[in-house]
């Protein structure tokens, strides 16, 4: 394995994760007024609603699907799901969710680039991060034909071993994906870099979405009349 491969898939994931976490904390602490999604809802609302719904639903389901890489194969074998079966399930679900997110994102990008008023209120990072996500999604969809080419699920197992070694801080993670087709590694690089860019873009509003769930556990506010 080359030094570049070891760096990109053995060290870079931790660099991206550190920037993702520390950068988000620093931005929240120092630039709270920029912690927002800069909604353009008042401008061309119909296309925003359709594109945003498709994109967010698709991306959320894709994210949950990617998390299944962290499930050891022994666990899904216990419930009778073979490696080949899991891969086919991932291909079908990934195609549906990926296309859903892709269509939604194309609508959002088209809206932002073709509506003069929206373009005027968009920063360079707004446009850049949308295009970066679009490329990342496209690369993910391109991996599907490659996955169909090895139905035994061997590449999926290699990717799962890489992901599991990364999140558990075990060495040798890069070695698991040294021989997988390059398209998978390119997709991984773009996905990891998205975490690196996260604190410097409007994506930080994702944290607010998770934070809003805390309100479900808050006690009712007590309002008393003056006695």
N, C-alpha and C positions, 0 to 999 in steps of 0.2 A: 504494500500500500504506500502511496506517496504521502509526503508531508501535508500537501494541500488537502487530500482526502481525510487524513486523520484530524486535521484542524477543523474542517468544515462539519464533520459528523461526529467528532469526539470532544471538541472544545467549543466550537461556535454555538452549539445549542445552549450552553451555560452562559455564554456572553449575552446571547439574545434574551435569555430568561432573566438574567441580572438586570439588564437595561429595562426590560419590561416591568419588573417589580419596583426597582429603585427609582426608575424614571417616572413611573406613575405616582409614587409617593411624593417625589420632589415637585412634580407639577401640581399635584393637589395642594401641597403646602405653600407653594410660592406663586402659583398662577391660577387661583380658584376661579377667577372671572373668565378664564379661557376654557374651563371645564364644562363643555357643552357640545352639542351636536350641530349648533348653528342651523337650526331648522329653516327651510325655505318653503314651508307649507303653504304660505299665502300666495306663492307664485306657482302656477301650473299644478294645482293640487291633485287632479285626477291621476296623472301619470305617476306622481310621487306615491300616492296611496297604493296603486297596483304594484309598482316596482319595489317599493319598500317592503310590502307584505311578502311578495315572492322571495325577495332576497333574504330577508331575516328568517323566514320559515326554513328556507333551503339551507342557509348557513348554519342555523342552530342544529338542524338534524344532521348535517354533515359533521359538525363538531362532535356531536354525541356518537356518531358512527366511528369517527377516528379514535375516540376514547376506547373503543373495543379492542384496539391494538394492545392495550395494557392488560387485557384479560389473558392469563396463561392458557395455552391450548388444553391443558389437562382439565381445566374447569368446564369449558364448553364440550369437551369430550364426555364428561360425566352426564350431561343431559342429552347425549346422543347425537350431537352435532359434529360432523366430521370436519377436518380442515378444508377439504374441497367444498363441502356444503357451506361452510362459513364464508369462503371466498365468493361463491356464487351469490350468496345473500348480500355480501358487501358490494358486489358488482351491480346487482339489480337496484339496491337501495341507493348506492352512490350515483348511479346514472339518473335516477328520478330526482334525488335531492340536488345533485349537481346541476342538472339542467334547469331545475326550478330556480336555484340561486343565480345561475348564469343569465337567464332571461330577465329576472328582476334587476340584476346589476346592469345589464345592457340598457334597460329602460332608464335607470338612474343616471348612467353616464351620458346617454343621449340627451336627457333632460338638462343636465348640468352644462353640457358643452354647446347645446344649440339654442338655449333660452338666454338671450343677451342679459337680462336682468339677473338671472341666477349666476351666469358666468362672471358678471361684474362683482358679485358679492362672494365669489369663491376664491380661496387662497390657492397658491400653487400646490401646497400640501394636500388640500382637499381633492384636487384633480389627480395628483400623483398617487395618493393612497387608493383611490377608486380604481385607477388603471392597474396598480400593483395587485389588488385583489382580483381584478378581472383576469390578469395573466395567470395568477395562482390557480384560480378556478379552472381556467382553460387547460392548464397543464395537468390538473387532476383528472379532467375528463379524457385527456389524451392517454392517460395510463390505463384506461379501461380496456381498449383493444389488446394491450400488452398483457393484462391480467387474464383475458380470455385465452391467450396463447399458452398459458401454463396453468391449466385447471386444477392441478394437484395442490395449489396453494403454497408452494415452496417459497415464492417471493414474499407472500403475505407473512409467512412465519419469520422470514429474515427481517422484514420491516418491524414486526412485533417484537422480536428479540432486541433489535436496536432501540426501539422506544422504551421497552422495559428496563434495559440496562441504563439508558439515559436518566429516567426518572428515579431510579434507585441508586444512582451515582456509582455504578459499577464500571470498571475499566473494560476496554476492548469492544466498546459498542460499535465503533466505526467498522470493525472487521466483519460484522454481520451483513453489511450492505455493500461490501467492496465489489461484489460480482453481480449485483442486481442491474437491470437495464438503466442507462443513464437518465431516462425520463423521470424515474422515481426519485433519483437524487436531486435532479433539478427542481422537481416539485417540492421536495423537502426543504431545499435551500430557500425557495421563495416563501414557503410557509413559515420557516424560522425567522426570516428577515421581517415578516409582517409583525412578529412580536417585538422585534428590535425597533421598528418604526412606530409602534403603538403609542408610546407616551408623547410623541411629537405630532400627533394627528388628532382628528376629531374622534378617533376610535376610543378615546378614554371614557366616552359616555357609556361604554359597555359596563364599566364598573358601577356606574350609577344605577343601571338596570338591575344588577345583582344586589346592590345596596337597598334598592326599593323593596326587596323581598323581606327585609327586616321589619318593615312596617306591619307585616301580617302578624307579627308576634308582639307588637306593642300593645300595652293595656289601653283601654279607653280613657280619653281625657275627661277628667272630672271638672265639671263646670258648676259652681255653686252660686246661688243668688245671695245678695247681701242680706244679712239678717237684721 
